[in-house]
Amino acid sequence: MFPTLSRHRMLRFIGLVLLSGLLVIALWHLLPRPTPPPRPSSYALSLTAPFNRPEHFPLAQTLDPPYYRPTGEWVGRLILPTPEQQRHWGAADWVWVELYQVPESAQDLQGRTVRLQWANRPAPQVYRLAVTTDVQLTESADRSARLGNVIPTRLNGRRQVGPLQSLAGARPNDDVIVSLSSLTIRRRGTAGDIFLETEREPTLVTGRFYGLVKILAAVDHPDYPAPTDCPTAPTCGSEVFRIRHYNPTSRDFDGPEGYVRIPQQPRDRDDRFLSTPNQLTESPLGKAGWYIYGARDAQGMFTVEALRPRSLFRLQPDQVLNGQRAGLQYIQRGNWHKTPQRKGTAQSVLISSRSEPPEAAIARWQEGDQALVIHSFGGIGGRQGEPTPGATVTGHFSYGLARVVRDPFTQELQFEIKYQQIYAHNPNGIISATHTWESYMGNLQRGWLGSRPVADIIVKLDALNQPLRINDTSLSLLRELLIQTQVMMARYRTGDGTGVATVTPATSCVQDSNQALYIALTRLRSQVESDPTLLQWLAAHPNVPQTQHFQQLVSLARALVDKLAPYGTVRPDWRQNAESLAGVSARNGFVSDSRLVMGLLSWQSMMPRRAQDEISRIFLMQGADLWFLRPNQVGGWDPNIEPIAPTLLFGRLPLLGTALDRFTQAWIRPITPLMWTVAAVGLLLYGAIALPLGWRSGFLARQPVPFTVRGWLLRAIALFFLPALGEEIVFRICLIPNITEGVPMVSWLAWAAFSLGLFVAYHPLAACSIYKAGYPTFLSPAFLLLATWLGVICTLIYGVTGSLWLPVWVHWLVVVVWILGLGGAQKLTDGALRGKLACSQNWGW
């Protein structure tokens, strides 16, 4: 037998064990550890394949014009000048560009390498100066590089790095392919002294040519043996495919046949394939054809560098939903519903904010329309999936621009999408910049089309997308947002001079995309407030379309600001950056505060899934139409992965994640005067029924608790937390769908009835278990009837307002009046004296 220890000796023993454990943990953290070996980046691993390097493709390229078109009017490869060239040509922001495509008027520049610099105009020069910085890689940048992230090492030690050089030097190699626009050709002196001036930052593209084809079958080719490593190794299929071109005359795929190479990409550093041609011919999206992007290699074979499914971008939705309730329900539940089961498919869903036939809803999207894109992607699951710490799939978030264009091959209307990717330094070499869809999503080397589920929500709203022009003033929220995201993207490329942009709760793709939105709203407001003639004109013309447009813009801006600053307090770094860009204050320039407290101030934009849902809800409630494009690991088939939806905190635990989401939605919902009115009416309605019933039954009696300020105050505070706040959270907020979820009324009523039943049943159970003071009061018919009526009132208030605080306020007032003035304290005191014995006798406990 072990000796019996006294309580004192036992406590000392436990204390020593705990102290020893803490000491071991402290020593473990203090002892020096060997530095882990550097990890290779996925970008570096991808370059082991020759087809991922620009030199794999000859500079001189010609393809049949009817079936292949250039990816842009001006397309080229950016080349970072050497420090010696920089000193020779001057310190202004410029780069070399090796021109792959040029317009007919500049054929003499085809294949040449010329300088690219900023036009000497106010707008581009202001932008250049705003984001130009000295770059000195910090220890954090070195550590990030050792972890396998692609860092702009070639910019280290350079002074006055502008946005062109930060773009060209974003990767270790000169392999940034871009399209250029708003160019002016400058020729000085001899014919060889030629350079280009641009007013816009280049857009990242993939491939020099593109065509529309149907992929028929994989075929063996002696010059291109099948890869030895693929998702179905060792039985890998051929990389060469027989294709048939689209025929504009017949409007079908009966054009000439040919062969293309769709290469199998190497494994990334996590042992996954970002894309694969495996079973590509069996993809359901291939029925409408694929846009293929690439160039000919040295053997003349067209090598595909990016894919884009035609069916996803046509203005032909799979489903049209009408009304805000249907839209809210789709945002909450339909958008990411059964994502793993949708693997290999894509959905196109249009939500019209009004009730109209599907044809009318589609017809309102016209050629030339432009719209905001709200982009998000989910995670990679399956046998080779990525980890989901805390049962949370964070995903990614960005804004972008969509235009309705006429496709030159088919002459049908399609979406053309460009992303404003505010992207931290990463293993894949994805650059924080403007990307075409095929550069960011469809790129076989680093795009997400084949490995992640994606949601692009295209927002059509006049107040957002159409400039408001009054006299000489032009107001455009979308234009201002694109400007501010461009500024943020350039800052991310250099890490504000540190060489690295990392992800924290306060600084991330989603936080800083929405910081750009906040700055855009602030600058728009400053533009209005600094123009008194504009305000005078609006006051003098209250009924004209421009004034109504302006009022819609103001309403939208208020709703967005309320969401971006949920506590009514704007993050100090956001406010400072907005003032700096508006010219109000230049102190400290740009600032970025990564402390957790800053993230909490803007917590609504901390999680990509929440930000996309919340921002799209705002636009829907403001009258916008939403078009959802939802591919789920589209293209070739990889049996080792599956798409998983992005989540909120603990979202992979459905009950906990849903309850937490409803709690946060109800917690931060703004309370309007109308909502206070609803609560007041509910309280009066409760009193009108409860008081007469209580008097007649004898349950209520005038028995006030002896008044002392301290006693009443402490009792009232305690009653606020329990039962009012605690019971409302448990029995209503976490169980009943919030108004923002848009669930059908029948479903909502079912959950409301279930929560009401639990609320009422809880009281007698509590009286005989955890709260003996409630016996026998909580078992009396009068109490249960009044509790039921209170539950009904609080449920209705919550259902109408969606706020946690209003039903809590009503619940608390009712309980305080009963406890302190109408005999409740006496009944509970008596119950405390006899509850335990009575419950044991009557319930057998």
Sequence and secondary structure as in RCSB ss.txt:
>XXXX:A:sequence
MFPTLSRHRMLRFIGLVLLSGLLVIALWHLLPRPTPPPRPSSYALSLTAPFNRPEHFPLAQTLDPPYYRPTGEWV
GRLILPTPEQQRHWGAADWVWVELYQVPESAQDLQGRTVRLQWANRPAPQVYRLAVTTDVQLTESADRSARLGNV
IPTRLNGRRQVGPLQSLAGARPNDDVIVSLSSLTIRRRGTAGDIFLETEREPTLVTGRFYGLVKILAAVDHPDYP
APTDCPTAPTCGSEVFRIRHYNPTSRDFDGPEGYVRIPQQPRDRDDRFLSTPNQLTESPLGKAGWYIYGARDAQG
MFTVEALRPRSLFRLQPDQVLNGQRAGLQYIQRGNWHKTPQRKGTAQSVLISSRSEPPEAAIARWQEGDQALVIH
SFGGIGGRQGEPTPGATVTGHFSYGLARVVRDPFTQELQFEIKYQQIYAHNPNGIISATHTWESYMGNLQRGWLG
SRPVADIIVKLDALNQPLRINDTSLSLLRELLIQTQVMMARYRTGDGTGVATVTPATSCVQDSNQALYIALTRLR
SQVESDPTLLQWLAAHPNVPQTQHFQQLVSLARALVDKLAPYGTVRPDWRQNAESLAGVSARNGFVSDSRLVMGL
LSWQSMMPRRAQDEISRIFLMQGADLWFLRPNQVGGWDPNIEPIAPTLLFGRLPLLGTALDRFTQAWIRPITPLM
WTVAAVGLLLYGAIALPLGWRSGFLARQPVPFTVRGWLLRAIALFFLPALGEEIVFRICLIPNITEGVPMVSWLA
WAAFSLGLFVAYHPLAACSIYKAGYPTFLSPAFLLLATWLGVICTLIYGVTGSLWLPVWVHWLVVVVWILGLGGA
QKLTDGALRGKLACSQNWGW
>XXXX:A:secstr
      HHHHHHHHHHHHHHHHHHHHHHHHS          HHHHHTTSGGGSGGGS S     TTT EES SEE
EEEE   HHHHHHH SSSEEEEEEEE  GGGGGGTT EEEEEE SSHHHHHHHHHH B     HHHHHHHHTT  
  GGGTT SSB HHHHHHTSSSSS EEEEE SEEEEE SSTT EEEEESS  EE   SEEEEEEEEEEE  TTS 
  S STTTTS   SEEEEEE BTTTTBS S EEEEE       TTS  S   TTGGG GGGGG EEEEEEE TTS
 EEEEEEEEHHHHBS  SEEEESHHHHHHIIIIITTTTTGGGTT EEEEEEESS   HHHHHHTS TT EEEEEE
EE EEESTT    GGG    EEEEEEEEEEE TTT  EEEEEEEEE     TT   SEEEEHHHHTSBTTT STT
TSBEEEEEEE HHHHS EEETTEEE HHHHHHHHHHHHHHHHHHTTTTS     SSSSHHHHHHHHHHHHHHHHH
HHHHT HHHHHHHHH TTSHHHHHHHHHHHHHHHHHHHHSTTS   HHHHHHHHHHTTS  TTSS     HHHHH
HTGGGTSHHHHHHHHHHHHHHTT EEEEEEEBS SS  TT EEE   STTTTSHHHHHHHHHHHHHHH    HHH
HHHHHHHHHHHHHHHHHHHHHHT    B     HHHHHHHHHHHIIIIIIHHHIIIIITTS  GGG   HHHHHH
HHHHHHHHHHHHHHHHHTTT GGGTTGGGSHHHHHHHHHHHHHHHHHHHHH  SHHHHHHHHHHHHHHHHHBSHH
HHHHHHHHHHHHHHHHHH  
